[in-house]
Amino acid sequence: MSLSPVGRVLLRDVALVRIRTAIVSGDLAPGAVVKDAELARRLGLSVAPVRAALARLADEGLVEAKPQSHTRITPLRVAEVRDAVVVVRAVHELAVRQAAAATTPDDVTAMRAANERFAAAVAAGDVDAALTADDALHGVLLARCGNTAVTATVERLTPAVRRLERQRFAAAHGRESVVLHDRLIAACAAADVDAAVATTTEIWTALLSELEETPDEPR
């Protein structure tokens, strides 16, 4: 039956999204030891899709597995997140360079709506909503770029960045981001590729500057 293997893939993906979300939100705390059987019980799944999800999360750097020992949520290591931000910035710059001149009126409308949600979330101090809106805004350009390698790289590295960004979120930084988002949207609406790329660089460099002032936590 063709439905069985599809079902296993879908369950793995469900487990992946749920566990990743719990890690990024802090519900599964940095350094916490996790057991696949316990996670499976909490998710109402069998162990197999949970193990597959944990293997993927290990590849993303969110989980550490020690053979014959334990699996734990990766501690927050600021230096490693800084390295990830450098790569994420470069990939977003590439995406914007490919997408800025091709954005449609619908793309611009979607980005403006996302920035409005972002601004409202910042004003309300709702970190999760702010980061979700931020992902939606940049996601418009990632989709317009149409480069699957770019998208895959962002999907792999962003959760680790967001996990630390969520802890370090500051309203002042959020308000600055609203202004930078407006500039990015205006540049895309005008098909000004150079301005869009420069603004994208500024957005991610601002985050990088904040992380450079943040000390590592003990391992």
N, C-alpha and C positions, 0 to 999 in steps of 0.2 A: 504493500500500500504506500503510495507517495505521500500521504498525509503524515505519517509517523516522523520521517526525518525533518519535514518542515516544522512540525510541532516542536521538536527538540531545539531547532535553531531559534524559534520564536521565544521559547522559554529561557534560553540562554540570554537572548537580548533583553527580555524583561528583567531577569536577574541582574544583568549588567547595568541597566539604567537605574534600577532601584538601589543597588549597592553603591554605585558611583555617586548618586544623589546624596545618600546617607553620609558618605565620606566627605564630600564637598561641603555639605551643610554642617558637619561637625557632629551629627548624630552618632556616627562611628568615629570616635576620637582618635587623634594622632597617637600612635604607639599602642593602641588597643589590640589585644590578641583576639582573633576571630576564628571560629570553627565552622567549617563548611556545613556540617550537620545542623548546627544551631541556626545558621543563616537560612538554610533550607527550610527548617521548621517555621521560622518567623515569616518567611515569604510564602509558605504553603506550597513549596516546590520539592522535587526530588533533589538529591545531592548532585547529580551529574551536571545540570545546567548551572548550578551555583559554582561548582569547580571550574567549569569553562569560563564563567564570568570572572572569577578570581584570577585565572590565568591571564585574561585580557587586562585586568586592572593592574596586574604586576607589570605587564608590558607598558602601561601608561605611567608607572611609577607611583601609583596610589597604594599598592599593597606590596609587602615583602614576604616571601616564602622561604623558610629555611628547611631543607629536607630533613626529615626525621625529627623535626623540632616543632615549629609553630608557624602560623601565618599571622601577620599583624598589619595594621594600618600604618603606612609609612609616616614616620615623624615629620614634622614641618622642618624642612631644611632650606633656609632662605637662599643660600648660595645656589642650590640646584634650581630653585624657582627663578632666580635671576637669569640663569643660563637658558631656561625655557622661554622666558619673556623675550630675550634677544632673538631667538628663533621665531617665536610667534610674531614679533614685530616685523621681521624680514618677510615672513610669509604673507602677512596682511598687506604689506607694502606691494608685494608682487600681485596679490589679488586686486588691489585697488588700481594698480597700473593697468591691469587687463580689463577692469570692469568700468572704470570711471567714465570713459567716453561712450560706453554702451548702455548706461543706465536709462531706464524708461521713466516716464512720468509716474507710473505705478510704483516703481522702485523708490523714487523720491518721496512719494506720499507715504509709503511703508516706513521709510527711514525717519521721516518727520514724526509719524505716529509713535514709533518706537522711542524717539528722543523725548517726546512729550510724556510717555509712560516712565521713562528713565528719570526725568526731572521731577515728576510727581513722587516717585519712589524715594528719591534723594531727599526731597523736602519732608517726607513722612518718616525718614530714617529706616525704610524698608530695604535692607541690604539684598535680600533674595530677589525681590521684584526689580531692583535696580540692575542687578547683574543679568537677570533674565532679559530685561529690555535692552541692555547693552549688547548681549549676544544676538538678539533679534536684529538690531540695527546693523551690526557688522555682518550678520548672516545674509542680509540682502546682497551685499557686494560679493560675498563668497559665492553665493548662488549664481550671480550674474557673471562672475569670473568663469565658472564652468570648468575649473581645473580640479579634477578629482584628487590629485596628489596634494594640492594645496588644502582642500577640505579635509582630507584624511590627517594631514599633519596638524591642522588646527584642532580637530576633534581629539587627537591623541594628547596634545600638550595643554590645551586650555583647562581641563579639570584641575590639574595640579596648580596652575596659576590662580584659578578662581578660589581654590581652597584657602590659599594664603591671603588673597585679596579680600575675601569675605571677612577674615579675622582682622585685617588691617584697614578695613573700609572707613574712610573719613568723609564727612559731609562736604568739607571744603574741597577735597579732591573731586567729589561728585559734581559739585557746582561748576568747577572748572571744565569737567568733561562735557557738561551740557553745552557750553560755549564752543568747545572744540568740535563736538558733534555737529552743531549748527554750521560751522565753517566747512566741515567735510561734506555735508549735504549740499550746501550752496555750490561747492566746487564740482560735485558730481552733476548737479542740475545744469551747470554751465559747461559741462564736459571739459573742465579744466583739469587735466590729468596731473600735471605737475603740482598744482595746489592741493589736490586731493591726496596725493602721495605724501607731500610735505606735512599735511595735517595729520595723516595717519601716523607718520613717524613721531610727531609731537605727542599724540595721544599715548602711544606706547612708551615713549621715552619718559613721560611724566610718571607713569607707573614704575618704570625701571629706576628712576631717581629716588622714589619713595622706598623701594626695596633695598637700594644701596645703603640707605640709612638705618635699615633694620638689622639687628644682630641675629645670628643663628640661634635657634633653641638647642638645648642639650640633646644629644642623640640618645 
